[in-house]
Amino acid sequence: MKNMDYIRFNIKEAADAVGVVPATIRNWERAGLFTSKRSGNNYRYFDSDDIELLRKIVSYSSEGMSISFIKKLVSEKRRGGAGDYSSKLHNLRVSRGLTLTEVSREIGISPSYLSRMEQGKCNITRDALQKLTAFYGEEASELVATAAALVKKGQGRVVSAESAGCDYRLLDGAESPYFKVAEVYVKPGGGTAEGLQHQKSGNDVVFVVKGEVLFTLNDLSEYRVKKGDSISFRAAELERWVNPAKTEAQIIWIHSNL
């Protein structure tokens, strides 16, 4: 059987593999989600990595994510952000013109395990990390370093309030496309008493630092969340929330886009 590193798919085969039509792949390319490889006669072709990327785009699209947001997700995956060791491993191998089989043979692990590591589908062990960094001539600390952004107390980026009587400050200084974290001060009576849905997809977690907040989900369930309590829910379920007390409430709101 041919090694997957050498298998090429034409656009129809790639479309069939991910469950779309060729026109959809062309539209994604025009939208800038990826750039197709081209053969000598200028025909598009796709390898196993491209198929994996297309499957991710299909998955993101099925969750209702916008083209612009999907573009951020896939571009970050390709760049290999400071904390994305999987992309770094892939880039280190490809930049040296090596196949999965060649690297696996040299360091004594299976090609399938290395492939899963490069796709971020499994955790990397200390032993495997040491072998890979020694083979590539890289420092382990550089490979798994994490992007960080310190936000000092009171220095979160102020954003326009989408809810009455609220002061929002974004705390995720690294501006990840995957999640948002906000510190929210809610005045007495403040909130979204008329109802609000933040996103069509994603999940939220709210932790009450001080005071209390009353949540009503889908006009069916009511939750009084007090200091030290937290509540989690799908973003599309949120209908209303309000500070029912006579003192200001402080909450930490985490929204995940995935």
matplotlib code that plots the C-alpha trace (Angstrom):
import matplotlib.pyplot as plt

x = [0.0, 1.3, 2.5, -0.1, 2.6, 2.6, -1.1, -2.6, -6.3, -7.8, -10.5, -13.4, -11.8, -11.1, -14.6, -16.0, -13.6, -15.0, -18.6, -18.9, -19.0, -15.9, -17.5, -17.6, -13.8, -13.3, -15.4, -13.4, -10.2, -11.6, -12.5, -8.9, -9.4, -6.5, -4.4, -4.5, -1.3, -0.9, 0.6, 2.8, -0.3, -1.8, -4.5, -5.3, -4.3, -4.6, -2.6, -3.6, -2.9, -5.1, -7.9, -7.6, -7.8, -10.9, -12.6, -11.9, -13.5, -16.5, -16.9, -16.5, -19.1, -21.6, -21.4, -22.6, -19.2, -18.7, -16.2, -14.1, -14.0, -13.1, -10.3, -8.9, -9.0, -7.3, -4.7, -3.7, -3.4, -1.1, 1.0, 1.6, 1.2, 3.6, 1.7, 0.7, 3.3, 1.4, 1.8, 5.4, 6.1, 4.5, 6.4, 9.7, 9.3, 8.0, 10.6, 13.3, 11.6, 11.0, 8.1, 6.3, 7.9, 11.4, 11.1, 9.3, 12.0, 14.8, 13.3, 11.6, 7.9, 5.1, 4.1, 0.5, 1.5, 3.6, 0.8, -1.6, 0.8, 1.2, -2.6, -3.0, -5.1, -3.1, -0.8, 2.9, 4.9, 8.1, 10.0, 8.6, 9.3, 12.9, 13.5, 11.9, 13.7, 17.0, 16.3, 15.3, 18.0, 15.4, 15.0, 12.0, 11.2, 10.9, 8.7, 6.1, 6.4, 3.0, 1.9, 1.1, -0.4, -0.5, -3.5, -3.1, -5.9, -8.2, -6.4, -8.7, -9.7, -13.0, -15.6, -19.0, -21.7, -24.2, -26.3, -27.8, -26.1, -22.9, -19.2, -17.3, -13.5, -11.9, -9.2, -7.9, -5.0, -3.7, -6.9, -7.5, -10.0, -11.3, -12.6, -13.3, -13.0, -14.6, -14.9, -18.4, -19.6, -23.4, -25.3, -28.5, -31.2, -28.5, -28.4, -30.5, -34.0, -35.5, -33.7, -30.4, -28.7, -25.0, -24.0, -25.7, -23.0, -20.5, -20.7, -20.5, -19.4, -20.2, -18.6, -20.0, -17.2, -19.5, -23.2, -25.7, -27.2, -30.5, -30.4, -33.5, -32.8, -35.3, -38.1, -38.2, -35.5, -34.5, -31.1, -30.1, -26.3, -24.6, -21.1, -18.8, -21.3, -21.0, -23.3, -22.6, -24.8, -24.9, -24.8, -27.9, -29.9, -29.4, -32.5, -32.3, -30.0, -30.2, -28.8, -31.8, -30.0, -29.4, -25.6, -23.3, -22.4, -19.1, -18.8, -16.3, -17.8, -16.0, -17.4, -16.0, -16.6, -16.3]
y = [0.0, 3.5, 5.7, 8.4, 11.1, 10.3, 9.9, 12.7, 13.4, 15.4, 18.0, 15.5, 12.9, 15.4, 16.7, 13.1, 12.4, 15.3, 15.2, 18.3, 19.2, 20.5, 23.9, 24.3, 23.7, 26.3, 28.8, 28.1, 28.8, 32.0, 33.1, 32.6, 29.6, 27.8, 27.6, 24.5, 22.8, 22.7, 20.0, 20.7, 21.0, 23.4, 21.0, 21.2, 18.3, 17.5, 15.4, 13.8, 17.1, 19.0, 16.5, 16.9, 20.7, 20.4, 18.2, 20.9, 23.5, 21.3, 20.8, 24.5, 25.3, 22.8, 24.6, 27.8, 29.7, 32.6, 32.4, 35.2, 33.3, 30.0, 31.8, 32.9, 29.4, 27.7, 30.5, 30.2, 26.5, 26.9, 29.6, 27.4, 29.9, 30.0, 27.4, 25.2, 22.4, 20.3, 22.8, 23.3, 19.6, 19.5, 22.5, 21.2, 18.0, 19.5, 22.2, 19.5, 17.5, 14.5, 12.0, 10.7, 7.3, 8.7, 10.7, 7.9, 5.4, 7.7, 8.3, 5.0, 5.8, 4.8, 7.0, 7.0, 8.3, 11.1, 12.0, 12.3, 14.5, 16.8, 17.1, 17.8, 14.7, 13.3, 14.6, 14.5, 12.5, 13.8, 10.9, 11.7, 15.4, 14.8, 12.5, 14.9, 18.0, 16.2, 15.0, 18.4, 20.2, 22.4, 23.4, 21.7, 25.0, 26.7, 24.0, 24.1, 27.7, 29.4, 32.8, 35.0, 38.4, 39.9, 42.2, 44.2, 44.9, 47.5, 47.5, 45.3, 46.7, 48.5, 47.6, 49.1, 47.7, 45.5, 45.4, 48.3, 49.3, 47.2, 48.0, 45.4, 44.9, 42.2, 40.3, 38.0, 40.1, 37.5, 37.9, 34.3, 33.5, 30.6, 32.4, 35.7, 36.6, 39.7, 41.3, 42.8, 45.2, 45.2, 48.1, 47.3, 46.5, 46.3, 43.4, 42.2, 42.3, 42.4, 39.2, 38.7, 35.9, 36.5, 33.9, 31.2, 28.7, 28.3, 28.0, 30.4, 30.1, 32.9, 33.2, 35.7, 37.5, 39.7, 40.3, 38.2, 37.8, 36.3, 34.2, 33.1, 30.5, 30.0, 31.6, 28.3, 28.0, 30.6, 30.6, 33.0, 32.9, 34.4, 35.3, 32.3, 30.5, 29.9, 28.9, 27.4, 27.1, 27.1, 30.7, 30.2, 29.4, 32.6, 34.8, 37.2, 38.1, 40.9, 42.2, 42.0, 43.4, 47.0, 46.7, 46.4, 42.9, 41.8, 38.8, 37.0, 35.9, 33.4, 32.7, 29.9, 30.0, 26.3]
z = [0.0, -0.8, 2.0, 2.6, 2.1, -1.6, -2.3, -4.4, -4.8, -7.6, -6.7, -7.3, -5.1, -2.4, -2.5, -2.2, 0.7, 2.8, 1.6, -0.5, -4.2, -6.1, -6.5, -2.7, -2.5, -5.2, -3.4, -0.2, -2.0, -3.5, 0.0, 1.1, 3.4, 1.7, -1.4, -3.6, -4.7, -8.4, -10.7, -13.7, -15.9, -13.4, -12.1, -8.4, -6.3, -2.6, -0.1, 3.2, 5.1, 2.7, 3.2, 7.0, 6.6, 4.3, 6.9, 9.6, 7.3, 6.8, 10.5, 11.2, 8.5, 9.9, 13.3, 11.6, 11.8, 9.4, 6.6, 8.2, 11.5, 9.8, 8.0, 11.3, 12.7, 9.7, 9.3, 12.9, 12.6, 9.6, 11.2, 14.2, 17.0, 19.9, 21.8, 18.9, 19.0, 16.6, 13.7, 14.7, 14.4, 11.0, 9.8, 11.1, 9.2, 5.9, 5.8, 5.8, 3.1, 5.3, 5.3, 8.4, 7.8, 7.6, 10.8, 12.6, 11.7, 12.9, 16.4, 17.0, 17.0, 14.6, 11.7, 12.8, 16.3, 14.7, 12.4, 15.3, 17.1, 14.1, 13.8, 17.5, 18.0, 20.9, 23.7, 23.2, 25.8, 27.4, 25.7, 22.3, 22.7, 23.7, 20.7, 18.2, 19.5, 19.4, 15.9, 14.6, 16.6, 18.4, 22.0, 23.7, 25.4, 22.0, 20.6, 23.4, 24.5, 25.1, 23.8, 26.8, 27.3, 30.8, 31.5, 34.7, 37.1, 35.7, 32.3, 30.3, 26.9, 27.3, 24.7, 24.0, 26.3, 24.5, 27.7, 29.6, 32.8, 32.2, 31.8, 29.8, 29.8, 27.7, 29.6, 26.8, 25.8, 23.4, 21.4, 20.7, 17.9, 20.0, 23.1, 24.7, 28.4, 29.8, 33.2, 33.5, 36.1, 36.3, 37.9, 39.9, 37.3, 34.5, 32.1, 29.2, 30.6, 27.1, 26.0, 24.0, 22.2, 21.9, 19.3, 17.3, 18.3, 21.1, 24.9, 27.8, 31.4, 33.8, 37.3, 39.8, 41.7, 43.8, 44.0, 42.1, 38.6, 37.7, 34.4, 32.5, 29.7, 26.9, 29.1, 31.0, 33.6, 36.1, 37.9, 40.7, 40.5, 43.6, 44.7, 44.1, 41.9, 38.2, 35.4, 32.0, 28.9, 25.1, 23.9, 21.8, 24.8, 26.7, 26.7, 29.7, 32.6, 35.1, 38.4, 40.7, 43.8, 45.0, 44.7, 41.8, 40.6, 39.1, 36.8, 34.6, 31.3, 29.1, 25.7, 23.5, 19.8, 19.4]

ax = plt.figure().add_subplot(projection="3d")
ax.plot(x, y, z, "-o")
ax.set_aspect("equal")
plt.show()
